[in-house]
Structures are given as structure tokens and as C-alpha cells.
Amino acid sequence: MYTYVPANKKSPAPIIVAMHYCTGSASAYFTGTQYATLADKLGFIVIYPESPSSGKCWDVASKASLTHNGGGDSKTIVNMVDYAITTYGGDRERVFATGSSSGAMMTNVLAGAYPDVFKAGSSYSGVPDGCFYVASATAGMATPGWNNECANGKSVKTAQQWGDLTRSYYPDYNGTYPKMLIWHGTSDNTLGYPNFAEALKQWSNVMGLTLKEDISNNPQSGYTKKVYGDGTQLIGYSGQGVGHTVPVHESIDLAWFGIS
């Protein structure tokens, strides 16, 4: 566990869990994003987990990791959050998740399995919660399971089916789910672009929302912003011609998390 605690930490301090991609590391995501620099200005804590697997991918394939209190990488990350709250004065009511590629997948998994812990997420080039499930996968495998059908954007379900899948991972939960930003590039050849629409189907069903409008060239030229409901719970950003992965937009993430 790698944690960045700024000198001017708020009390209590919001917590952002920032998760790396396959082949990545906590240090790579620390240097490759601006969250720590912004933490110096705004006083929040950043947790940079590091995958223990051989290829540094997160376990988003095992039933254990997908399920509330089932164990696996997701539970390990939640334990990191608990430690940061107790040890560094983190704010239990303001915990957020973000990540790229495999870290984006884990962002969706954490939002589904631990909606009681996380208040919001921002997923860069990921897949829907549960999409990467592999029946033979177990927690702690040296190399986590890989689902080619999902990776290639071939896992297509109805919004209801995706929503039911997320709800199945924490069947006793009746509270509010984290609000979500979903980012994806149209030219992603690693985790196919159809995963963008499938993830939006999933979270729109979980939240009971419908698409309200598409806004062109937002937040920048070539991107389309897809607004669901009143725009406070679910937004998608599609990057025309953008590959894998979408550049991190830290300022938009922080605004979404309510950190200012």
C-alpha cells in the first residue's frame, strides 16, 4: 500500500483510491497522474494500491473479488481505505475510486461490491462490473483470469441484465450506489469500445436513469459527453479516435468527487 498524505491535509480528509493499469505500478500511477500534486493544494489523501499479480493486473475475474466481503483484491483495497481512515484521518463519507484500464475495471467492481464505502468513481477505459468474470478464477492467482469475450467488446447484455449482475454482488444492499464517470476511446483495441455502452447501460439501470442528451466537443474537441438524468449521478465521455487509454482528466474527476 502506497499512500500520499499532503502536509496541509484536511481533517477529516477525502480519500481517492487511484489504481494502475496492467503492467503498471503504484509508483507509475503516482508519477503519471496529477492527483498527488492536486492533493498538495486541496488536502486530500491518495491511496495508490499495487496489484500483487505477476502481470500487475487486478483480479476482476474471481467471484471472491466481485462479491461484497468475498475477499480478493477488492477487499484488500477496502482494507487499505479503512487503514487510511484510522491512521491518517481520512473521511469515511468521502471515499472515491478511479483508475485506468485494469484499474478502471476495478473502479467498477468496487462501485458494485462496496457501494457502502465509495461515493463516486471515474473509470478510464474499463469494462462493466462483472464483465470479466471467469468461472475458474480464484482470489490470489498469480495471473488473474482474463475474459477475451469481454475484452473484445463482445459481452452484450440488456441494461436490466447488467444491473441485476451488479446487484447480485451485494444482494442485501438497499442504499445509494456511487455516482460514476465512464471514459472510453472509440479506437481502443485493448478493451473494445462497445464496453463503453455496456457500462453505461449497467449503471443507468442500477441508478434508474435514462440518457438525457449528448453534448459534442465536451470537455474538449473530439469528445462527446453523454448526460444521464440530471447529470449528477452518471456521465459518459467518448473520445473520438482515442485509443487505450483515455488521458486522465484530474480536474473533472475532482469536480465530480466534490473536492475543491
Buried (B, 14 or more C-beta within 10 A) or exposed (E): BBBBBBEEBBEBBBBBBBBBBBEBBBEBBBEBBBBBEBBEEBBBBBBBBBBEBEEBBBBBBBBBBBBBEBBBBBBBBBEBBEBBBEEBBBBBEBBBBBBBBBBBBBBBBBBBBBBBBBBBBBBBBBBBBBBBBBEEBBBBBEEBBBBEEBBBBEBEBEBEEBBBBBBEBBEEBEEEBBBBBBBBBBEBEBBBBBBBBBBBBBBBBBBEBEEEEEBEEBEEEEBBBBBBBEBEBBBBBBBEEBBBBBBBBBEBBBEBBEBE
